[in-house]
Amino acid sequence: MEIRRYDSDGTLEAAYFNPRQIKVAKAAWRRQGESIRIMVELRDVGYPGSTYNLVYHADQDILAGEYFQAATGATYQVEFVRYQPMR
């Protein structure tokens, strides 16, 4: 997952790769209390409305939450770790 841009109105531009790019139909973020929540909906071949509902954990610098795989109806716990290129 790549977060490319976000605006104060909750707009979020995201990209998703597995390993090729998968179309993102919707993406949004919101603040809930002290948390930042992100929703990303995928719409592509093999991804008919699959969704990520994630929370940003600043202390660990990760996005964690649930992935709903629409094709199978299964839900999985997931984590995304920020990529830090080697210098």
Backbone as XML, in Angstrom:
<?xml version="1.0"?>
<chain id="A" units="angstrom">
  <residue number="1" name="MET">
    <atom name="N" x="0.852" y="-1.164" z="0.000"/>
    <atom name="CA" x="0.000" y="0.000" z="0.000"/>
    <atom name="C" x="0.900" y="1.230" z="0.000"/>
  </residue>
  <residue number="2" name="GLU">
    <atom name="N" x="0.502" y="2.186" z="-0.809"/>
    <atom name="CA" x="1.243" y="3.444" z="-0.889"/>
    <atom name="C" x="0.258" y="4.586" z="-0.678"/>
  </residue>
  <residue number="3" name="ILE">
    <atom name="N" x="0.499" y="5.386" z="0.340"/>
    <atom name="CA" x="-0.308" y="6.577" z="0.583"/>
    <atom name="C" x="0.382" y="7.706" z="-0.168"/>
  </residue>
  <residue number="4" name="ARG">
    <atom name="N" x="-0.274" y="8.202" z="-1.197"/>
    <atom name="CA" x="0.357" y="9.203" z="-2.060"/>
    <atom name="C" x="0.037" y="10.626" z="-1.641"/>
  </residue>
  <residue number="5" name="ARG">
    <atom name="N" x="-1.187" y="10.848" z="-1.147"/>
    <atom name="CA" x="-1.597" y="12.202" z="-0.797"/>
    <atom name="C" x="-2.823" y="12.126" z="0.101"/>
  </residue>
  <residue number="6" name="TYR">
    <atom name="N" x="-2.957" y="13.098" z="0.991"/>
    <atom name="CA" x="-4.161" y="13.204" z="1.811"/>
    <atom name="C" x="-4.480" y="14.672" z="2.024"/>
  </residue>
  <residue number="7" name="ASP">
    <atom name="N" x="-5.757" y="14.966" z="2.205"/>
    <atom name="CA" x="-6.215" y="16.331" z="2.446"/>
    <atom name="C" x="-7.006" y="16.376" z="3.741"/>
  </residue>
  <residue number="8" name="SER">
    <atom name="N" x="-7.165" y="17.574" z="4.282"/>
    <atom name="CA" x="-7.848" y="17.741" z="5.566"/>
    <atom name="C" x="-9.325" y="17.357" z="5.511"/>
  </residue>
  <residue number="9" name="ASP">
    <atom name="N" x="-9.912" y="17.274" z="4.306"/>
    <atom name="CA" x="-11.326" y="16.906" z="4.182"/>
    <atom name="C" x="-11.562" y="15.397" z="4.199"/>
  </residue>
  <residue number="10" name="GLY">
    <atom name="N" x="-10.500" y="14.599" z="4.420"/>
    <atom name="CA" x="-10.638" y="13.149" z="4.473"/>
    <atom name="C" x="-10.306" y="12.451" z="3.170"/>
  </residue>
  <residue number="11" name="THR">
    <atom name="N" x="-10.013" y="13.246" z="2.137"/>
    <atom name="CA" x="-9.622" y="12.668" z="0.856"/>
    <atom name="C" x="-8.267" y="11.986" z="0.996"/>
  </residue>
  <residue number="12" name="LEU">
    <atom name="N" x="-8.150" y="10.817" z="0.383"/>
    <atom name="CA" x="-6.906" y="10.054" z="0.444"/>
    <atom name="C" x="-6.637" y="9.477" z="-0.934"/>
  </residue>
  <residue number="13" name="GLU">
    <atom name="N" x="-5.429" y="9.665" z="-1.426"/>
    <atom name="CA" x="-5.014" y="9.027" z="-2.674"/>
    <atom name="C" x="-4.070" y="7.897" z="-2.302"/>
  </residue>
  <residue number="14" name="ALA">
    <atom name="N" x="-4.476" y="6.671" z="-2.626"/>
    <atom name="CA" x="-3.691" y="5.494" z="-2.263"/>
    <atom name="C" x="-3.499" y="4.610" z="-3.489"/>
  </residue>
  <residue number="15" name="ALA">
    <atom name="N" x="-2.431" y="3.831" z="-3.468"/>
    <atom name="CA" x="-2.169" y="2.830" z="-4.497"/>
    <atom name="C" x="-1.916" y="1.509" z="-3.783"/>
  </residue>
  <residue number="16" name="TYR">
    <atom name="N" x="-2.201" y="0.406" z="-4.483"/>
    <atom name="CA" x="-2.028" y="-0.920" z="-3.893"/>
    <atom name="C" x="-1.364" y="-1.826" z="-4.917"/>
  </residue>
  <residue number="17" name="PHE">
    <atom name="N" x="-0.422" y="-2.624" z="-4.471"/>
    <atom name="CA" x="0.353" y="-3.499" z="-5.343"/>
    <atom name="C" x="0.399" y="-4.908" z="-4.760"/>
  </residue>
  <residue number="18" name="ASN">
    <atom name="N" x="0.246" y="-5.940" z="-5.628"/>
    <atom name="CA" x="0.302" y="-7.328" z="-5.150"/>
    <atom name="C" x="0.664" y="-8.306" z="-6.268"/>
  </residue>
  <residue number="19" name="PRO">
    <atom name="N" x="1.800" y="-8.413" z="-6.825"/>
    <atom name="CA" x="2.850" y="-7.397" z="-6.840"/>
    <atom name="C" x="2.563" y="-6.286" z="-7.848"/>
  </residue>
  <residue number="20" name="ARG">
    <atom name="N" x="1.659" y="-6.531" z="-8.813"/>
    <atom name="CA" x="1.285" y="-5.473" z="-9.760"/>
    <atom name="C" x="0.239" y="-4.564" z="-9.137"/>
  </residue>
  <residue number="21" name="GLN">
    <atom name="N" x="0.069" y="-3.382" z="-9.734"/>
    <atom name="CA" x="-0.889" y="-2.430" z="-9.202"/>
    <atom name="C" x="-2.318" y="-2.945" z="-9.349"/>
  </residue>
  <residue number="22" name="ILE">
    <atom name="N" x="-3.093" y="-2.827" z="-8.269"/>
    <atom name="CA" x="-4.509" y="-3.180" z="-8.212"/>
    <atom name="C" x="-5.287" y="-1.866" z="-8.133"/>
  </residue>
  <residue number="23" name="LYS">
    <atom name="N" x="-6.395" y="-1.761" z="-8.854"/>
    <atom name="CA" x="-7.166" y="-0.516" z="-8.878"/>
    <atom name="C" x="-7.797" y="-0.233" z="-7.519"/>
  </residue>
  <residue number="24" name="VAL">
    <atom name="N" x="-7.612" y="0.993" z="-7.054"/>
    <atom name="CA" x="-8.240" y="1.475" z="-5.819"/>
    <atom name="C" x="-9.495" y="2.241" z="-6.221"/>
  </residue>
  <residue number="25" name="ALA">
    <atom name="N" x="-10.665" y="1.768" z="-5.784"/>
    <atom name="CA" x="-11.935" y="2.410" z="-6.122"/>
    <atom name="C" x="-12.218" y="3.602" z="-5.219"/>
  </residue>
  <residue number="26" name="LYS">
    <atom name="N" x="-11.923" y="3.449" z="-3.929"/>
    <atom name="CA" x="-12.178" y="4.504" z="-2.938"/>
    <atom name="C" x="-11.088" y="4.456" z="-1.889"/>
  </residue>
  <residue number="27" name="ALA">
    <atom name="N" x="-10.788" y="5.617" z="-1.354"/>
    <atom name="CA" x="-9.861" y="5.695" z="-0.222"/>
    <atom name="C" x="-10.218" y="6.942" z="0.586"/>
  </residue>
  <residue number="28" name="ALA">
    <atom name="N" x="-10.188" y="6.815" z="1.893"/>
    <atom name="CA" x="-10.525" y="7.939" z="2.765"/>
    <atom name="C" x="-9.838" y="7.755" z="4.114"/>
  </residue>
  <residue number="29" name="TRP">
    <atom name="N" x="-9.699" y="8.865" z="4.825"/>
    <atom name="CA" x="-9.162" y="8.799" z="6.180"/>
    <atom name="C" x="-10.017" y="9.701" z="7.064"/>
  </residue>
  <residue number="30" name="ARG">
    <atom name="N" x="-9.960" y="9.416" z="8.369"/>
    <atom name="CA" x="-10.652" y="10.256" z="9.339"/>
    <atom name="C" x="-9.952" y="10.129" z="10.685"/>
  </residue>
  <residue number="31" name="ARG">
    <atom name="N" x="-10.113" y="11.155" z="11.463"/>
    <atom name="CA" x="-9.596" y="11.131" z="12.830"/>
    <atom name="C" x="-10.738" y="10.705" z="13.739"/>
  </residue>
  <residue number="32" name="GLN">
    <atom name="N" x="-10.457" y="9.738" z="14.612"/>
    <atom name="CA" x="-11.445" y="9.277" z="15.587"/>
    <atom name="C" x="-10.755" y="9.297" z="16.937"/>
  </residue>
  <residue number="33" name="GLY">
    <atom name="N" x="-11.066" y="10.306" z="17.729"/>
    <atom name="CA" x="-10.358" y="10.485" z="18.996"/>
    <atom name="C" x="-8.899" y="10.760" z="18.714"/>
  </residue>
  <residue number="34" name="GLU">
    <atom name="N" x="-8.031" y="9.964" z="19.281"/>
    <atom name="CA" x="-6.589" y="10.101" z="19.063"/>
    <atom name="C" x="-6.105" y="9.287" z="17.867"/>
  </residue>
  <residue number="35" name="SER">
    <atom name="N" x="-6.993" y="8.502" z="17.265"/>
    <atom name="CA" x="-6.604" y="7.593" z="16.183"/>
    <atom name="C" x="-6.823" y="8.204" z="14.805"/>
  </residue>
  <residue number="36" name="ILE">
    <atom name="N" x="-6.021" y="7.750" z="13.857"/>
    <atom name="CA" x="-6.232" y="8.042" z="12.446"/>
    <atom name="C" x="-6.648" y="6.732" z="11.793"/>
  </residue>
  <residue number="37" name="ARG">
    <atom name="N" x="-7.818" y="6.749" z="11.160"/>
    <atom name="CA" x="-8.362" y="5.551" z="10.520"/>
    <atom name="C" x="-8.360" y="5.734" z="9.008"/>
  </residue>
  <residue number="38" name="ILE">
    <atom name="N" x="-8.034" y="4.652" z="8.311"/>
    <atom name="CA" x="-7.944" y="4.662" z="6.853"/>
    <atom name="C" x="-8.795" y="3.530" z="6.301"/>
  </residue>
  <residue number="39" name="MET">
    <atom name="N" x="-9.547" y="3.837" z="5.224"/>
    <atom name="CA" x="-10.330" y="2.832" z="4.511"/>
    <atom name="C" x="-9.904" y="2.871" z="3.053"/>
  </residue>
  <residue number="40" name="VAL">
    <atom name="N" x="-9.607" y="1.684" z="2.502"/>
    <atom name="CA" x="-9.249" y="1.564" z="1.089"/>
    <atom name="C" x="-10.084" y="0.434" z="0.494"/>
  </residue>
  <residue number="41" name="GLU">
    <atom name="N" x="-10.794" y="0.738" z="-0.590"/>
    <atom name="CA" x="-11.584" y="-0.277" z="-1.294"/>
    <atom name="C" x="-10.930" y="-0.576" z="-2.638"/>
  </residue>
  <residue number="42" name="LEU">
    <atom name="N" x="-10.722" y="-1.862" z="-2.910"/>
    <atom name="CA" x="-10.115" y="-2.309" z="-4.163"/>
    <atom name="C" x="-11.202" y="-2.791" z="-5.114"/>
  </residue>
  <residue number="43" name="ARG">
    <atom name="N" x="-11.059" y="-2.484" z="-6.400"/>
    <atom name="CA" x="-11.993" y="-2.960" z="-7.440"/>
    <atom name="C" x="-11.177" y="-3.319" z="-8.665"/>
  </residue>
  <residue number="44" name="ASP">
    <atom name="N" x="-10.891" y="-4.600" z="-8.800"/>
    <atom name="CA" x="-10.103" y="-5.076" z="-9.930"/>
    <atom name="C" x="-10.371" y="-6.569" z="-10.087"/>
  </residue>
  <residue number="45" name="VAL">
    <atom name="N" x="-9.811" y="-7.172" z="-11.098"/>
    <atom name="CA" x="-9.960" y="-8.609" z="-11.306"/>
    <atom name="C" x="-9.426" y="-9.333" z="-10.071"/>
  </residue>
  <residue number="46" name="GLY">
    <atom name="N" x="-10.261" y="-10.159" z="-9.450"/>
    <atom name="CA" x="-9.875" y="-10.871" z="-8.238"/>
    <atom name="C" x="-10.047" y="-10.060" z="-6.960"/>
  </residue>
  <residue number="47" name="TYR">
    <atom name="N" x="-10.418" y="-8.803" z="-7.084"/>
    <atom name="CA" x="-10.594" y="-7.915" z="-5.922"/>
    <atom name="C" x="-11.927" y="-7.172" z="-6.045"/>
  </residue>
  <residue number="48" name="PRO">
    <atom name="N" x="-13.046" y="-7.878" z="-6.068"/>
    <atom name="CA" x="-14.356" y="-7.247" z="-6.309"/>
    <atom name="C" x="-14.927" y="-6.556" z="-5.072"/>
  </residue>
  <residue number="49" name="GLY">
    <atom name="N" x="-14.335" y="-5.441" z="-4.681"/>
    <atom name="CA" x="-14.828" y="-4.734" z="-3.506"/>
    <atom name="C" x="-14.160" y="-5.140" z="-2.212"/>
  </residue>
  <residue number="50" name="SER">
    <atom name="N" x="-12.977" y="-5.698" z="-2.304"/>
    <atom name="CA" x="-12.208" y="-6.026" z="-1.092"/>
    <atom name="C" x="-11.817" y="-4.730" z="-0.394"/>
  </residue>
  <residue number="51" name="THR">
    <atom name="N" x="-11.777" y="-4.749" z="0.941"/>
    <atom name="CA" x="-11.509" y="-3.513" z="1.678"/>
    <atom name="C" x="-10.463" y="-3.703" z="2.773"/>
  </residue>
  <residue number="52" name="TYR">
    <atom name="N" x="-9.727" y="-2.625" z="3.000"/>
    <atom name="CA" x="-8.835" y="-2.509" z="4.144"/>
    <atom name="C" x="-9.420" y="-1.464" z="5.070"/>
  </residue>
  <residue number="53" name="ASN">
    <atom name="N" x="-9.534" y="-1.782" z="6.345"/>
    <atom name="CA" x="-9.897" y="-0.833" z="7.393"/>
    <atom name="C" x="-8.750" y="-0.850" z="8.386"/>
  </residue>
  <residue number="54" name="LEU">
    <atom name="N" x="-8.017" y="0.263" z="8.421"/>
    <atom name="CA" x="-6.745" y="0.313" z="9.141"/>
    <atom name="C" x="-6.700" y="1.464" z="10.130"/>
  </residue>
  <residue number="55" name="VAL">
    <atom name="N" x="-5.864" y="1.311" z="11.136"/>
    <atom name="CA" x="-5.587" y="2.357" z="12.119"/>
    <atom name="C" x="-4.087" y="2.603" z="12.100"/>
  </residue>
  <residue number="56" name="TYR">
    <atom name="N" x="-3.702" y="3.888" z="12.114"/>
    <atom name="CA" x="-2.282" y="4.230" z="12.164"/>
    <atom name="C" x="-1.817" y="4.204" z="13.616"/>
  </residue>
  <residue number="57" name="HIS">
    <atom name="N" x="-0.763" y="3.434" z="13.892"/>
    <atom name="CA" x="-0.153" y="3.350" z="15.223"/>
    <atom name="C" x="1.172" y="4.105" z="15.169"/>
  </residue>
  <residue number="58" name="ALA">
    <atom name="N" x="1.144" y="5.370" z="15.600"/>
    <atom name="CA" x="2.316" y="6.239" z="15.484"/>
    <atom name="C" x="3.511" y="5.708" z="16.268"/>
  </residue>
  <residue number="59" name="ASP">
    <atom name="N" x="3.267" y="5.090" z="17.426"/>
    <atom name="CA" x="4.371" y="4.597" z="18.250"/>
    <atom name="C" x="5.170" y="3.504" z="17.548"/>
  </residue>
  <residue number="60" name="GLN">
    <atom name="N" x="4.535" y="2.771" z="16.627"/>
    <atom name="CA" x="5.210" y="1.712" z="15.874"/>
    <atom name="C" x="5.390" y="2.083" z="14.399"/>
  </residue>
  <residue number="61" name="ASP">
    <atom name="N" x="4.795" y="3.205" z="13.990"/>
    <atom name="CA" x="4.816" y="3.676" z="12.604"/>
    <atom name="C" x="4.285" y="2.600" z="11.655"/>
  </residue>
  <residue number="62" name="ILE">
    <atom name="N" x="3.122" y="2.024" z="12.015"/>
    <atom name="CA" x="2.495" y="0.997" z="11.172"/>
    <atom name="C" x="1.012" y="1.314" z="10.972"/>
  </residue>
  <residue number="63" name="LEU">
    <atom name="N" x="0.459" y="0.751" z="9.908"/>
    <atom name="CA" x="-0.983" y="0.691" z="9.709"/>
    <atom name="C" x="-1.398" y="-0.737" z="10.020"/>
  </residue>
  <residue number="64" name="ALA">
    <atom name="N" x="-2.393" y="-0.919" z="10.868"/>
    <atom name="CA" x="-2.840" y="-2.262" z="11.237"/>
    <atom name="C" x="-4.359" y="-2.286" z="11.262"/>
  </residue>
  <residue number="65" name="GLY">
    <atom name="N" x="-4.916" y="-3.451" z="10.949"/>
    <atom name="CA" x="-6.363" y="-3.587" z="10.977"/>
    <atom name="C" x="-6.823" y="-4.824" z="10.257"/>
  </residue>
  <residue number="66" name="GLU">
    <atom name="N" x="-7.921" y="-4.671" z="9.495"/>
    <atom name="CA" x="-8.543" y="-5.825" z="8.845"/>
    <atom name="C" x="-8.588" y="-5.669" z="7.331"/>
  </residue>
  <residue number="67" name="TYR">
    <atom name="N" x="-8.404" y="-6.801" z="6.670"/>
    <atom name="CA" x="-8.584" y="-6.897" z="5.225"/>
    <atom name="C" x="-9.753" y="-7.832" z="4.981"/>
  </residue>
  <residue number="68" name="PHE">
    <atom name="N" x="-10.784" y="-7.347" z="4.303"/>
    <atom name="CA" x="-11.930" y="-8.173" z="3.925"/>
    <atom name="C" x="-11.744" y="-8.585" z="2.476"/>
  </residue>
  <residue number="69" name="GLN">
    <atom name="N" x="-11.586" y="-9.879" z="2.238"/>
    <atom name="CA" x="-11.411" y="-10.419" z="0.894"/>
    <atom name="C" x="-12.795" y="-10.765" z="0.347"/>
  </residue>
  <residue number="70" name="ALA">
    <atom name="N" x="-13.332" y="-9.872" z="-0.474"/>
    <atom name="CA" x="-14.708" y="-10.010" z="-0.952"/>
    <atom name="C" x="-14.938" y="-11.293" z="-1.744"/>
  </residue>
  <residue number="71" name="ALA">
    <atom name="N" x="-13.948" y="-11.743" z="-2.488"/>
    <atom name="CA" x="-14.115" y="-12.938" z="-3.327"/>
    <atom name="C" x="-14.416" y="-14.186" z="-2.502"/>
  </residue>
  <residue number="72" name="THR">
    <atom name="N" x="-13.893" y="-14.253" z="-1.271"/>
    <atom name="CA" x="-14.087" y="-15.438" z="-0.428"/>
    <atom name="C" x="-14.946" y="-15.166" z="0.804"/>
  </residue>
  <residue number="73" name="GLY">
    <atom name="N" x="-15.157" y="-13.893" z="1.128"/>
    <atom name="CA" x="-15.908" y="-13.540" z="2.327"/>
    <atom name="C" x="-15.093" y="-13.641" z="3.606"/>
  </residue>
  <residue number="74" name="ALA">
    <atom name="N" x="-13.783" y="-13.829" z="3.479"/>
    <atom name="CA" x="-12.911" y="-13.977" z="4.651"/>
    <atom name="C" x="-12.338" y="-12.625" z="5.081"/>
  </residue>
  <residue number="75" name="THR">
    <atom name="N" x="-12.082" y="-12.494" z="6.378"/>
    <atom name="CA" x="-11.458" y="-11.299" z="6.943"/>
    <atom name="C" x="-10.154" y="-11.699" z="7.606"/>
  </residue>
  <residue number="76" name="TYR">
    <atom name="N" x="-9.107" y="-10.911" z="7.373"/>
    <atom name="CA" x="-7.769" y="-11.201" z="7.899"/>
    <atom name="C" x="-7.233" y="-9.997" z="8.660"/>
  </residue>
  <residue number="77" name="GLN">
    <atom name="N" x="-6.459" y="-10.266" z="9.703"/>
    <atom name="CA" x="-5.729" y="-9.224" z="10.412"/>
    <atom name="C" x="-4.454" y="-8.930" z="9.620"/>
  </residue>
  <residue number="78" name="VAL">
    <atom name="N" x="-4.168" y="-7.647" z="9.399"/>
    <atom name="CA" x="-3.011" y="-7.266" z="8.587"/>
    <atom name="C" x="-2.247" y="-6.115" z="9.227"/>
  </residue>
  <residue number="79" name="GLU">
    <atom name="N" x="-0.989" y="-5.977" z="8.826"/>
    <atom name="CA" x="-0.150" y="-4.845" z="9.222"/>
    <atom name="C" x="0.665" y="-4.398" z="8.025"/>
  </residue>
  <residue number="80" name="PHE">
    <atom name="N" x="0.825" y="-3.092" z="7.891"/>
    <atom name="CA" x="1.702" y="-2.508" z="6.884"/>
    <atom name="C" x="2.794" y="-1.741" z="7.613"/>
  </residue>
  <residue number="81" name="VAL">
    <atom name="N" x="4.033" y="-2.024" z="7.257"/>
    <atom name="CA" x="5.197" y="-1.364" z="7.854"/>
    <atom name="C" x="5.747" y="-0.388" z="6.829"/>
  </residue>
  <residue number="82" name="ARG">
    <atom name="N" x="6.099" y="0.807" z="7.265"/>
    <atom name="CA" x="6.629" y="1.820" z="6.348"/>
    <atom name="C" x="7.959" y="1.359" z="5.765"/>
  </residue>
  <residue number="83" name="TYR">
    <atom name="N" x="8.087" y="1.461" z="4.452"/>
    <atom name="CA" x="9.329" y="1.112" z="3.756"/>
    <atom name="C" x="10.343" y="2.224" z="3.964"/>
  </residue>
  <residue number="84" name="GLN">
    <atom name="N" x="11.508" y="1.861" z="4.446"/>
    <atom name="CA" x="12.606" y="2.809" z="4.645"/>
    <atom name="C" x="13.750" y="2.404" z="3.729"/>
  </residue>
  <residue number="85" name="PRO">
    <atom name="N" x="13.947" y="3.109" z="2.604"/>
    <atom name="CA" x="15.043" y="2.734" z="1.704"/>
    <atom name="C" x="16.394" y="2.854" z="2.399"/>
  </residue>
  <residue number="86" name="MET">
    <atom name="N" x="17.289" y="1.951" z="2.031"/>
    <atom name="CA" x="18.640" y="1.994" z="2.603"/>
    <atom name="C" x="19.394" y="3.158" z="1.990"/>
  </residue>
  <residue number="87" name="ARG">
    <atom name="N" x="20.204" y="3.804" z="2.803"/>
    <atom name="CA" x="20.986" y="4.956" z="2.317"/>
    <atom name="C" x="22.408" y="4.562" z="2.082"/>
  </residue>
</chain>
